[in-house]
Amino acid sequence: MGPSLARYLRAATATAPWPAILGRLDGIVPVPLHKDRLKERGYNQAGLLAAALAADSTTPLLDSAIERFKATSTQVGLSPMERAENVMGKFKADSGLVAGKALLLVDDVFTTGATMRECASVLRAGGAEAVYGIALATPAARQPEQVH
């Protein structure tokens, strides 16, 4: 479903300021899964979205630009602070692939931004000139509880 869902990302990037950003990108980078989670799941949903975006452009997919070298527990149910702590120090960038480049970081879901911030930080530490982020979805806003 990656190519089908990526059409929503393409639609979102059709309006300003995205065309200018997309025109200066040097690579598209998916948020990686840890190798054990990838083996268990069989695919990386962010990787499928990023690959579909790259296939529709002249911008290369840099799917090995970041590695999640340490497994993280699920983010579900964690507070924003716990999410940030959960992903801190779990990623590393390949500076040979990212140094001096403008990159688009792609994820499937943006909840608190902890994962995207950590990945962007690692890419910048690896020498990336600029990092832009996009995600397919955000969780629906919680409705206030009704009192009866």
N, CA, C and O of each residue as an XYZ file, in Angstrom:
592
protein
N       0.804     -1.202      0.000
C       0.000      0.000      0.000
C       0.850      1.272      0.000
O       0.315      2.378     -0.073
N       2.161      1.116      0.081
C       3.042      2.284      0.105
C       2.796      3.256     -1.027
O       2.602      4.446     -0.780
N       2.798      2.778     -2.278
C       2.553      3.712     -3.388
C       1.177      4.373     -3.318
O       1.043      5.554     -3.639
N       0.161      3.628     -2.905
C      -1.181      4.209     -2.794
C      -1.233      5.278     -1.713
O      -1.809      6.345     -1.924
N      -0.637      5.002     -0.556
C      -0.657      5.979      0.532
C       0.267      7.164      0.263
O       0.016      8.270      0.742
N       1.320      6.938     -0.493
C       2.253      8.028     -0.803
C       1.590      9.126     -1.615
O       2.073     10.258     -1.636
N       0.498      8.809     -2.277
C      -0.186      9.858     -3.051
C      -0.663     10.976     -2.127
O      -0.746     12.130     -2.548
N      -0.976     10.651     -0.874
C      -1.372     11.692      0.072
C      -0.190     12.592      0.421
O      -0.360     13.797      0.605
N       0.991     12.018      0.511
C       2.190     12.829      0.752
C       2.477     13.706     -0.459
O       2.841     14.873     -0.310
N       2.316     13.153     -1.649
C       2.532     13.948     -2.864
C       1.538     15.102     -2.934
O       1.905     16.214     -3.314
N       0.287     14.845     -2.572
C      -0.721     15.907     -2.580
C      -0.369     16.986     -1.555
O      -0.513     18.177     -1.830
N       0.088     16.572     -0.388
C       0.447     17.534      0.657
C       1.639     18.388      0.250
O       1.754     19.535      0.683
N       2.518     17.850     -0.570
C       3.718     18.590     -0.975
C       3.514     19.390     -2.260
O       4.471     19.941     -2.804
N       2.295     19.456     -2.738
C       2.020     20.195     -3.975
C       1.843     21.690     -3.719
O       1.834     22.477     -4.665
N       1.703     22.091     -2.464
C       1.497     23.498     -2.155
C       2.710     24.061     -1.419
O       3.501     23.329     -0.824
N       2.828     25.388     -1.480
C       3.960     26.077     -0.861
C       4.028     25.756      0.629
O       2.997     25.637      1.290
N       5.221     25.619      1.147
C       6.536     25.871      0.557
C       7.174     24.624     -0.055
O       8.337     24.652     -0.459
N       6.410     23.527     -0.122
C       6.994     22.242     -0.514
C       7.634     22.199     -1.903
O       8.720     21.629     -2.012
N       7.058     22.749     -2.963
C       7.739     22.643     -4.263
C       9.167     23.194     -4.242
O      10.064     22.618     -4.857
N       9.378     24.307     -3.535
C      10.730     24.866     -3.440
C      11.648     23.943     -2.651
O      12.812     23.764     -3.010
N      11.128     23.361     -1.582
C      11.930     22.432     -0.770
C      12.283     21.201     -1.582
O      13.446     20.799     -1.632
N      11.285     20.597     -2.222
C      11.518     19.375     -2.997
C      12.527     19.607     -4.115
O      13.285     18.705     -4.469
N      12.534     20.812     -4.669
C      13.450     21.128     -5.757
C      14.905     21.196     -5.347
O      15.791     21.149     -6.200
N      15.168     21.306     -4.052
C      16.564     21.395     -3.619
C      17.045     20.174     -2.838
O      18.145     20.186     -2.286
N      16.232     19.125     -2.791
C      16.603     17.935     -2.023
C      17.695     17.119     -2.712
O      17.761     17.031     -3.938
N      18.543     16.532     -1.883
C      19.583     15.621     -2.366
C      19.265     14.176     -2.039
O      19.912     13.269     -2.562
N      18.277     13.944     -1.180
C      17.941     12.572     -0.811
C      16.675     12.491      0.016
O      16.291     13.442      0.698
N      16.034     11.333     -0.060
C      14.847     11.029      0.722
C      15.218      9.893      1.664
O      15.694      8.842      1.233
N      14.992     10.121      2.974
C      15.457      9.206      4.007
C      14.272      8.703      4.841
O      13.589      9.505      5.479
N      14.020      7.394      4.845
C      12.961      6.881      5.717
C      13.456      6.720      7.148
O      14.630      6.431      7.382
N      12.544      6.911      8.107
C      12.863      6.590      9.490
C      13.033      5.071      9.542
O      12.130      4.339      9.137
N      14.162      4.593     10.028
C      14.419      3.149      9.998
C      13.780      2.384     11.155
O      13.501      2.934     12.220
N      13.564      1.117     10.906
C      13.183      0.179     11.962
C      14.454     -0.524     12.439
O      15.433     -0.611     11.697
N      14.440     -1.017     13.655
C      15.533     -1.858     14.121
C      15.475     -3.160     13.322
O      14.393     -3.593     12.927
N      16.616     -3.782     13.082
C      16.675     -4.993     12.246
C      15.765     -6.102     12.762
O      15.194     -6.843     11.962
N      15.619     -6.234     14.078
C      14.737     -7.273     14.627
C      13.273     -6.975     14.320
O      12.515     -7.878     13.967
N      12.875     -5.714     14.451
C      11.494     -5.327     14.148
C      11.220     -5.476     12.651
O      10.130     -5.888     12.254
N      12.208     -5.141     11.826
C      12.050     -5.296     10.380
C      11.884     -6.770     10.015
O      11.053     -7.120      9.177
N      12.667     -7.616     10.641
C      12.563     -9.057     10.382
C      11.195     -9.585     10.814
O      10.586    -10.399     10.119
N      10.723     -9.116     11.961
C       9.429     -9.537     12.488
C       8.279     -9.061     11.604
O       7.362     -9.827     11.310
N       8.328     -7.805     11.184
C       7.252     -7.200     10.406
C       7.342     -7.554      8.922
O       6.324     -7.768      8.263
N       8.560     -7.614      8.410
C       8.757     -7.936      7.000
C       8.842     -6.729      6.090
O       9.143     -6.878      4.905
N       8.587     -5.548      6.603
C       8.672     -4.323      5.815
C       8.788     -3.131      6.765
O       8.454     -3.217      7.946
N       9.268     -2.028      6.217
C       9.335     -0.768      6.950
C       8.325      0.171      6.296
O       8.513      0.588      5.153
N       7.270      0.499      7.007
C       6.224      1.324      6.427
C       6.742      2.691      5.983
O       6.330      3.180      4.932
N       7.621      3.313      6.740
C       8.210      4.589      6.337
C       9.080      4.397      5.099
O       9.143      5.269      4.232
N       9.747      3.251      5.024
C      10.580      2.944      3.862
C       9.765      2.796      2.592
O      10.198      3.231      1.524
N       8.593      2.190      2.692
C       7.720      2.041      1.526
C       7.218      3.401      1.046
O       7.156      3.655     -0.157
N       6.861      4.270      1.985
C       6.408      5.618      1.615
C       7.551      6.407      0.968
O       7.363      7.055     -0.062
N       8.728      6.344      1.578
C       9.881      7.071      1.044
C      10.263      6.556     -0.343
O      10.595      7.344     -1.229
N      10.216      5.249     -0.530
C      10.549      4.667     -1.843
C       9.567      5.127     -2.909
O       9.962      5.409     -4.040
N       8.291      5.202     -2.556
C       7.293      5.658     -3.514
C       7.512      7.124     -3.875
O       7.373      7.502     -5.038
N       7.851      7.948     -2.893
C       8.151      9.352     -3.189
C       9.372      9.477     -4.095
O       9.369     10.260     -5.045
N      10.398      8.716     -3.803
C      11.617      8.764     -4.611
C      11.363      8.278     -6.034
O      11.920      8.820     -6.989
N      10.526      7.263     -6.172
C      10.238      6.714     -7.502
C       9.542      7.734     -8.396
O       9.669      7.684     -9.620
N       8.810      8.651     -7.786
C       8.090      9.679     -8.542
C       8.903     10.949     -8.745
O       8.376     11.949     -9.233
N      10.174     10.921     -8.378
C      10.994     12.126     -8.471
C      12.383     11.757     -8.985
O      12.674     10.598     -9.279
N      13.212     12.761     -9.080
C      14.610     12.519     -9.446
C      15.496     12.476     -8.201
O      16.717     12.353     -8.302
N      14.874     12.577     -7.040
C      15.619     12.570     -5.780
C      15.847     11.132     -5.335
O      14.896     10.356     -5.245
N      17.092     10.766     -5.057
C      17.372      9.374     -4.684
C      16.891      9.003     -3.286
O      16.858      9.832     -2.376
N      16.521      7.742     -3.143
C      16.190      7.164     -1.845
C      17.502      6.812     -1.157
O      18.338      6.111     -1.727
N      17.683      7.297      0.066
C      18.883      6.997      0.858
C      18.444      6.165      2.055
O      18.453      6.632      3.194
N      18.060      4.923      1.774
C      17.474      4.098      2.837
C      18.482      3.572      3.847
O      18.087      2.953      4.835
N      19.751      3.798      3.632
C      20.740      3.399      4.640
C      21.420      4.619      5.266
O      22.479      4.492      5.879
N      20.817      5.796      5.114
C      21.399      7.016      5.666
C      21.359      7.021      7.190
O      22.236      7.590      7.839
N      20.332      6.383      7.758
C      20.210      6.286      9.217
C      20.022      4.815      9.576
O      19.348      4.065      8.871
N      20.627      4.430     10.675
C      20.429      3.083     11.207
C      19.876      3.201     12.621
O      20.348      4.006     13.423
N      18.871      2.384     12.909
C      18.389      2.260     14.292
C      19.173      1.084     14.851
O      18.775     -0.070     14.690
N      20.286      1.378     15.506
C      21.202      0.320     15.935
C      20.819     -0.299     17.272
O      21.362     -1.334     17.659
N      19.894      0.328     17.971
C      19.454     -0.185     19.255
C      17.934     -0.240     19.241
O      17.278      0.733     18.869
N      17.379     -1.360     19.639
C      15.928     -1.521     19.642
C      15.288     -0.589     20.663
O      15.878     -0.273     21.697
N      14.089     -0.164     20.357
C      13.315      0.656     21.281
C      12.035     -0.081     21.625
O      11.543     -0.897     20.844
N      11.502      0.213     22.800
C      10.199     -0.350     23.137
C       9.142      0.449     22.383
O       9.414      1.535     21.873
N       7.944     -0.099     22.322
C       6.872      0.586     21.614
C       6.607      1.949     22.249
O       6.733      2.118     23.462
N       6.240      2.912     21.415
C       5.966      4.266     21.878
C       4.529      4.407     22.393
O       4.195      5.385     23.061
N       3.696      3.435     22.079
C       2.286      3.495     22.448
C       2.152      3.601     23.967
O       2.736      2.810     24.708
N       1.389      4.573     24.412
C       1.130      4.746     25.830
C       2.170      5.556     26.582
O       2.006      5.808     27.775
N       3.243      5.971     25.905
C       4.285      6.750     26.571
C       3.968      8.239     26.501
O       3.353      8.709     25.544
N       4.390      8.964     27.511
C       4.235     10.419     27.518
C       5.224     11.017     26.515
O       6.148     10.331     26.077
N       5.042     12.273     26.150
C       6.010     12.905     25.241
C       7.451     12.810     25.754
O       8.365     12.551     24.970
N       7.665     13.014     27.044
C       9.019     12.930     27.595
C       9.551     11.499     27.525
O      10.715     11.284     27.186
N       8.714     10.534     27.839
C       9.123      9.130     27.773
C       9.436      8.724     26.339
O      10.364      7.951     26.103
N       8.679      9.232     25.387
C       8.942      8.944     23.977
C      10.312      9.472     23.559
O      11.077      8.783     22.885
N      10.605     10.695     23.968
C      11.908     11.286     23.638
C      13.044     10.471     24.246
O      14.048     10.212     23.582
N      12.891     10.065     25.502
C      13.915      9.253     26.163
C      14.046      7.881     25.508
O      15.143      7.328     25.430
N      12.932      7.337     25.041
C      12.912      6.008     24.430
C      13.742      5.947     23.145
O      14.365      4.924     22.861
N      13.755      7.031     22.372
C      14.469      7.017     21.089
C      15.850      7.669     21.149
O      16.638      7.542     20.212
N      16.142      8.360     22.238
C      17.417      9.070     22.341
C      18.600      8.104     22.289
O      18.651      7.116     23.022
N      19.546      8.415     21.406
C      20.764      7.621     21.305
C      20.597      6.270     20.629
O      21.474      5.414     20.745
N      19.509      6.064     19.937
C      19.245      4.763     19.298
C      19.519      4.753     17.791
O      19.437      3.706     17.149
N      19.846      5.925     17.231
C      20.062      6.056     15.790
C      21.459      6.573     15.512
O      22.054      7.268     16.335
N      21.976      6.227     14.342
C      23.227      6.836     13.882
C      23.112      7.055     12.375
O      22.465      6.291     11.660
N      23.762      8.127     11.921
C      23.730      8.484     10.500
C      25.035      8.089      9.832
O      26.086      8.042     10.472
N      24.957      7.812      8.559
C      26.136      7.549      7.735
C      26.587      8.884      7.161
O      26.035      9.354      6.166
N      27.586      9.494      7.784
C      28.014     10.831      7.362
C      28.489     10.852      5.913
O      28.409     11.889      5.254
N      28.979      9.729      5.410
C      29.386      9.669      4.013
C      28.218      9.836      3.053
O      28.399     10.285      1.922
N      27.022      9.476      3.501
C      25.819      9.626      2.665
C      25.106     10.952      2.880
O      24.434     11.439      1.971
N      25.239     11.550      4.070
C      24.402     12.706      4.385
C      25.133     14.043      4.441
O      24.489     15.089      4.360
N      26.437     14.043      4.574
C      27.180     15.296      4.741
C      26.940     16.248      3.567
O      27.067     15.878      2.399
N      26.588     17.482      3.920
C      26.400     18.528      2.932
C      25.113     18.448      2.145
O      24.936     19.202      1.189
N      24.203     17.556      2.515
C      22.990     17.335      1.715
C      21.744     17.888      2.381
O      21.664     17.998      3.605
N      20.781     18.231      1.553
C      19.435     18.601      1.998
C      18.586     17.343      1.884
O      18.498     16.740      0.814
N      17.963     16.950      2.986
C      17.284     15.660      3.054
C      15.825     15.796      3.474
O      15.462     16.693      4.234
N      15.001     14.890      2.967
C      13.616     14.772      3.399
C      13.493     13.504      4.221
O      13.716     12.404      3.714
N      13.141     13.654      5.481
C      12.962     12.545      6.405
C      11.493     12.142      6.364
O      10.618     12.988      6.550
N      11.209     10.864      6.125
C       9.839     10.383      5.960
C       9.494      9.384      7.058
O      10.250      8.451      7.327
N       8.334      9.597      7.689
C       7.827      8.654      8.674
C       6.364      8.379      8.364
O       5.730      9.103      7.597
N       5.844      7.328      8.967
C       4.436      7.000      8.716
C       3.508      7.802      9.616
O       2.499      8.332      9.151
N       3.840      7.897     10.903
C       2.978      8.599     11.856
C       3.810      9.578     12.680
O       4.895      9.241     13.153
N       3.292     10.783     12.843
C       3.913     11.806     13.664
C       3.005     11.999     14.872
O       1.901     12.528     14.747
N       3.474     11.568     16.041
C       2.663     11.695     17.249
C       3.159     12.886     18.061
O       2.509     13.932     18.081
N       4.288     12.742     18.723
C       4.850     13.865     19.480
C       6.047     14.479     18.765
O       6.502     15.561     19.135
N       6.557     13.800     17.751
C       7.724     14.278     17.028
C       9.037     13.791     17.590
O      10.095     14.163     17.083
N       9.003     12.964     18.632
C      10.239     12.512     19.269
C      11.147     11.761     18.297
O      12.346     12.034     18.232
N      10.591     10.826     17.550
C      11.408     10.045     16.619
C      11.949     10.923     15.504
O      13.128     10.836     15.159
N      11.096     11.769     14.939
C      11.553     12.626     13.849
C      12.618     13.603     14.330
O      13.605     13.836     13.632
N      12.427     14.177     15.519
C      13.447     15.096     16.056
C      14.772     14.382     16.278
O      15.826     14.927     15.952
N      14.736     13.182     16.821
C      15.968     12.446     17.076
C      16.667     12.088     15.762
O      17.885     12.228     15.651
N      15.911     11.631     14.780
C      16.505     11.299     13.478
C      17.078     12.538     12.796
O      18.167     12.482     12.226
N      16.354     13.654     12.849
C      16.852     14.897     12.253
C      18.134     15.347     12.951
O      19.070     15.814     12.302
N      18.172     15.205     14.257
C      19.359     15.581     15.021
C      20.565     14.739     14.607
O      21.670     15.256     14.442
N      20.339     13.450     14.442
C      21.416     12.545     14.038
C      21.893     12.873     12.620
O      23.092     12.836     12.343
N      20.961     13.192     11.728
C      21.336     13.561     10.356
C      22.159     14.853     10.354
O      23.167     14.950      9.653
N      21.726     15.841     11.139
C      22.487     17.096     11.216
C      23.862     16.862     11.828
O      24.851     17.438     11.375
N      23.930     16.018     12.860
C      25.229     15.692     13.461
C      26.135     14.978     12.460
O      27.359     15.076     12.545
N      25.528     14.260     11.514
C      26.288     13.588     10.465
C      26.693     14.509      9.334
O      27.339     14.083      8.376
N      26.311     15.776      9.444
C      26.743     16.764      8.454
C      25.684     17.201      7.462
O      25.989     17.966      6.547
N      24.453     16.743      7.611
C      23.401     17.180      6.683
C      23.257     18.693      6.756
O      23.271     19.279      7.839
N      23.122     19.310      5.605
C      22.968     20.763      5.515
C      21.582     21.196      5.983
O      21.436     22.208      6.668
N      20.563     20.415      5.603
C      19.180     20.732      5.976
C      18.395     19.429      6.063
O      18.644     18.486      5.312
N      17.443     19.393      6.993
C      16.581     18.221      7.146
C      15.140     18.715      7.245
O      14.807     19.532      8.104
N      14.299     18.208      6.360
C      12.875     18.495      6.363
C      12.161     17.200      6.706
O      12.638     16.120      6.357
N      11.041     17.292      7.374
C      10.323     16.088      7.771
C       8.897     16.094      7.273
O       8.250     17.138      7.191
N       8.414     14.894      6.939
C       7.020     14.727      6.534
C       6.555     13.358      7.024
O       7.319     12.394      7.046
N       5.295     13.300      7.412
C       4.699     12.040      7.861
C       3.330     11.900      7.217
O       2.675     12.889      6.887
N       2.915     10.670      7.046
C       1.631     10.383      6.422
C       0.464     10.779      7.310
O      -0.539     11.296      6.818
N       0.578     10.546      8.600
C      -0.576     10.730      9.474
C      -0.174     11.241     10.847
O       0.976     11.130     11.272
N      -1.148     11.795     11.508
C      -1.043     12.124     12.927
C      -2.252     11.488     13.599
O      -3.294     11.325     12.963
N      -2.135     11.128     14.864
C      -3.293     10.536     15.543
C      -4.446     11.544     15.626
O      -4.231     12.753     15.710
N      -5.643     11.027     15.600
C      -6.816     11.884     15.759
C      -6.780     12.526     17.140
O      -6.337     11.912     18.111
N      -7.241     13.743     17.212
C      -7.301     14.424     18.508
C      -8.263     13.684     19.419
O      -9.330     13.233     19.000
N      -7.864     13.573     20.653
C      -8.732     12.898     21.628
C      -9.929     13.775     21.928
O      -9.792     14.980     22.138
N     -11.067     13.184     21.947
C     -12.296     13.897     22.287
C     -12.399     13.984     23.798
O     -12.037     13.038     24.498
N     -12.891     15.115     24.316
C     -13.055     15.202     25.771
C     -14.072     14.179     26.248
O     -15.062     13.892     25.575
N     -13.798     13.640     27.419
C     -14.718     12.660     27.985
C     -16.017     13.353     28.357
O     -16.024     14.476     28.861
N     -17.094     12.672     28.100
C     -18.404     13.229     28.446
C     -18.790     12.767     29.837
O     -18.581     11.613     30.209
N     -19.352     13.682     30.591
C     -19.831     13.357     31.930
C     -21.325     13.202     31.861
O     -22.023     14.062     31.324
N     -21.821     12.111     32.403
C     -23.272     11.855     32.387
C     -23.870     12.077     33.735
O     -25.076     11.909     33.910
